[in-house]
Amino acid sequence: MLKKWFKKVVLASVSLSAVISIGVGATSAAAQTLVKIGVVGDSENVIWDVVQENLGEEIEIELVSFSDGIFANSALADGDLDLTAFQHNAFLQQEISDKGYAFEAIADTYVSPLNIYSENITDISELKAGDTILIPDNATNRGRALIVLDRAGLLTVDPEKGNSPDVTDIIDNPLGLEIVESDPAIILQALPDVAAGITNSNLALDFGLNPVEDAIFSLELDPQSEDILPYVNIIVARTEDQDNAVYQEIVAAYHQQNVADFILEHYEQVNIPVFEVKE
């Protein structure tokens, strides 16, 4: 039976304390172009430090942190942000389909795993009949989580449903696992009360976990596989701004070898760069 795991505390979508300015140059404000980029959490701030160094002083990046990506996309649509850098292709397409946003992906960044975590067991073989597993409640990550459970051999989802199955598409569940949808931001906090949970790697990093070493099950990522394309993280702009010269400079600053090397080293091979390095 599908239940909804409700938050006990309503998180603000964004606050003044969540606005982070990085790499402020020595030139006057009038000589700089300020670009506001919406992110979720703060696990990626260090990447943008490197990007800012590559950009120099003429363009200043300001990161605006949100508790949920849907608020970042809303702010982008309203013109309160210039870009977002938190979502993968599948999430973007779902948002466009649901809300009619005129958005375009202007750059690939990296791909990260969606793994299974637990505070009560150390291996998926320890799961028992009727155990509860939390999965994200947004359509794209819910579908990806169900595919992870399928690949782990814990259940089977209808292969005809592609990348976005939902719980009604489970065609075999030998252990009778209870799959419960939850806000991704609170899944890790709820782990003491359930058998296991699946959530995004950036949230695991913010929670102090290594998304590979601390997971009880992880899928090996092949960035060259077509199966991974929907889950490649991207930088997104409004369609009317996709060719903006300043934004393209930011993309060029991101698509540098030092950024790729930093991502691999800092995240210990958890996040894998998928962009072509610019000369």
C-alpha positions in Angstrom: 0.0 0.0 0.0 1.3 3.4 -1.0 1.5 6.0 1.8 2.7 9.6 1.8 5.6 10.4 4.2 4.8 13.9 5.4 7.2 16.5 6.6 6.8 17.6 10.2 8.5 21.0 9.5 7.8 23.0 6.4 11.0 24.3 5.0 11.2 27.7 3.4 11.9 27.7 -0.3 14.6 30.2 0.0 15.8 32.8 2.6 18.2 35.7 2.7 20.6 33.5 4.6 20.6 31.0 1.7 21.9 33.5 -0.8 25.7 32.9 -1.2 27.9 35.2 -3.2 31.2 33.7 -4.3 34.3 35.0 -5.8 33.5 38.7 -5.6 36.1 40.5 -7.7 38.2 43.6 -6.9 36.6 45.6 -9.6 33.7 47.9 -8.9 30.1 46.6 -9.1 29.5 48.7 -12.2 32.2 46.9 -14.0 30.8 43.4 -13.2 28.0 41.4 -14.6 26.1 39.6 -11.8 24.6 36.2 -12.7 22.3 34.5 -10.2 22.2 30.7 -10.3 19.7 28.6 -8.4 21.0 25.5 -6.7 19.7 23.0 -4.1 21.7 22.7 -0.9 25.3 23.7 -0.8 27.2 20.5 -1.9 28.1 22.1 -5.2 29.3 25.5 -4.0 32.9 24.4 -4.2 32.6 23.5 -7.9 31.4 27.1 -8.6 34.4 28.5 -6.7 36.5 26.9 -9.4 34.3 28.1 -12.2 34.5 31.6 -10.7 38.3 31.5 -10.7 38.1 30.6 -14.4 35.8 33.5 -15.1 37.9 36.2 -13.5 36.4 39.4 -12.2 34.1 40.7 -15.0 31.4 38.1 -14.3 30.3 37.5 -10.7 28.3 34.3 -9.8 25.8 34.5 -7.0 24.4 31.1 -5.9 20.9 31.1 -4.5 20.2 28.0 -2.5 16.7 26.4 -2.4 15.3 23.6 -0.3 13.5 22.1 -3.3 14.3 22.4 -7.0 10.7 23.2 -7.9 11.1 26.5 -6.2 14.3 27.2 -8.1 12.6 26.6 -11.4 9.7 28.8 -10.4 12.2 31.6 -9.6 13.9 31.1 -13.0 10.5 31.4 -14.8 9.7 34.5 -12.8 13.0 36.2 -13.7 14.4 36.1 -10.2 17.2 33.9 -11.3 19.3 33.8 -14.5 20.2 30.1 -14.5 19.7 27.0 -12.5 22.2 24.2 -11.9 20.6 21.4 -9.9 18.4 19.2 -12.1 18.9 16.4 -14.5 17.3 16.1 -18.0 14.4 13.9 -16.9 13.5 16.3 -14.1 13.6 19.3 -16.4 11.4 17.6 -19.0 8.9 16.7 -16.3 8.8 20.3 -15.1 8.3 21.6 -18.6 5.5 19.1 -19.2 3.8 19.8 -15.9 4.2 23.6 -15.9 4.8 24.8 -19.4 8.1 26.4 -18.7 10.1 27.8 -21.6 13.5 26.4 -20.5 16.5 25.0 -22.3 19.5 23.0 -21.1 22.6 25.0 -22.1 25.2 22.7 -20.7 25.9 19.2 -19.3 27.7 19.1 -16.0 28.0 15.7 -14.3 26.1 12.5 -13.4 25.6 11.2 -9.9 24.2 8.0 -8.5 20.8 7.5 -6.8 21.6 4.8 -4.2 20.0 2.9 -1.3 20.9 3.9 2.3 20.0 2.5 5.7 20.8 3.0 9.4 19.3 -0.4 10.3 20.8 -2.9 7.9 24.2 -3.1 6.1 23.2 -5.0 3.0 20.0 -5.3 0.9 20.0 -9.1 1.6 18.9 -8.2 5.1 15.6 -6.7 4.0 12.6 -8.6 5.4 9.1 -9.2 4.2 7.0 -6.1 4.5 9.9 -3.7 5.2 9.4 0.0 4.3 11.6 1.7 1.7 11.3 5.5 1.2 11.7 6.9 -2.4 11.5 10.4 -3.7 8.0 11.8 -4.3 8.8 13.7 -7.6 8.0 11.8 -10.7 11.4 11.5 -12.3 13.4 10.5 -9.2 10.6 8.3 -8.1 10.9 6.4 -11.4 14.6 6.3 -11.2 14.4 4.9 -7.6 12.1 2.2 -8.7 14.5 1.2 -11.5 17.3 1.1 -8.8 15.2 -1.3 -6.8 14.6 -3.3 -9.9 18.3 -3.5 -10.7 18.9 -4.5 -7.1 16.7 -7.5 -7.6 14.2 -6.4 -5.0 11.2 -5.9 -7.3 10.3 -5.8 -10.9 8.8 -2.8 -12.8 7.1 -3.0 -16.1 9.9 -2.4 -18.7 7.5 -0.8 -21.1 7.2 2.2 -18.8 10.7 3.4 -19.7 12.5 5.8 -17.3 9.5 7.0 -15.4 7.6 4.1 -13.9 5.5 4.7 -10.8 4.4 2.3 -8.0 1.5 1.0 -10.0 4.0 -0.3 -12.5 5.5 -2.8 -10.1 4.7 -6.2 -11.5 6.6 -8.3 -9.0 7.4 -7.6 -5.3 8.5 -10.9 -3.7 9.1 -9.5 -0.2 6.0 -7.3 -0.3 8.1 -4.3 0.4 6.1 -1.2 1.3 7.3 1.6 -1.1 6.6 5.0 0.5 7.0 8.3 -1.3 8.7 11.1 0.6 10.1 14.5 0.2 13.7 13.7 -0.9 15.1 16.3 1.5 13.9 14.3 4.6 14.5 10.7 3.5 17.9 10.5 5.2 16.5 12.0 8.4 13.8 9.3 8.5 16.1 6.4 8.1 16.1 5.3 11.8 12.3 4.6 11.4 12.4 2.6 8.2 14.4 -0.2 6.6 16.0 1.8 3.9 15.6 4.9 1.7 16.7 6.2 -1.7 17.6 9.8 -2.3 19.7 12.1 -4.4 23.5 12.2 -4.0 23.7 15.9 -3.4 21.4 15.5 -0.4 23.5 12.6 0.8 26.6 14.8 0.6 24.9 17.6 2.5 23.9 15.0 5.1 27.6 14.1 5.5 27.5 10.7 3.7 29.6 9.4 0.9 27.0 8.3 -1.7 28.9 5.2 -2.7 30.8 4.1 0.4 27.8 4.7 2.8 25.2 3.2 0.5 24.0 -0.4 1.1 23.5 -0.7 -2.7 24.9 1.4 -5.5 24.7 1.1 -9.3 28.0 1.6 -11.2 27.6 4.6 -13.4 28.7 4.4 -17.1 28.6 8.1 -18.3 28.7 6.8 -21.9 25.6 4.7 -21.6 22.4 6.0 -23.2 20.5 4.8 -20.1 22.2 7.5 -18.1 21.4 10.4 -20.4 18.1 11.3 -18.6 20.0 11.7 -15.4 22.8 13.9 -16.6 22.8 17.1 -14.6 22.5 20.3 -16.5 22.7 24.1 -16.5 19.3 25.6 -17.5 18.3 29.0 -18.9 15.1 30.5 -20.1 14.6 29.6 -23.8 14.9 33.3 -24.8 18.3 33.5 -23.0 19.9 30.3 -24.2 22.3 32.0 -26.4 23.2 34.8 -24.0 26.9 35.6 -24.4 27.5 35.9 -20.6 25.9 32.6 -19.9 27.9 30.9 -22.6 31.1 32.3 -21.0 30.0 30.6 -17.7 29.5 27.4 -19.6 33.0 27.7 -21.1 34.4 28.4 -17.6 32.7 25.3 -16.3 33.8 23.0 -19.2 37.4 23.3 -18.3 39.9 20.5 -17.3 40.4 21.9 -13.8 36.7 21.7 -13.1 36.5 18.1 -14.3 39.5 17.2 -12.3 38.1 18.9 -9.2 34.7 17.2 -9.5 36.4 13.8 -9.7 38.8 14.5 -6.8 36.6 16.3 -4.4 33.6 13.9 -4.7 35.9 10.9 -4.8 34.6 9.5 -8.1 31.0 9.8 -6.9 30.1 12.6 -9.3 31.3 11.9 -12.9 31.9 14.8 -15.3 30.2 14.2 -18.6 31.1 17.4 -20.5 33.6 17.8 -23.3 36.5 19.9 -22.1 36.9 23.1 -24.0 40.4 24.0 -25.2 
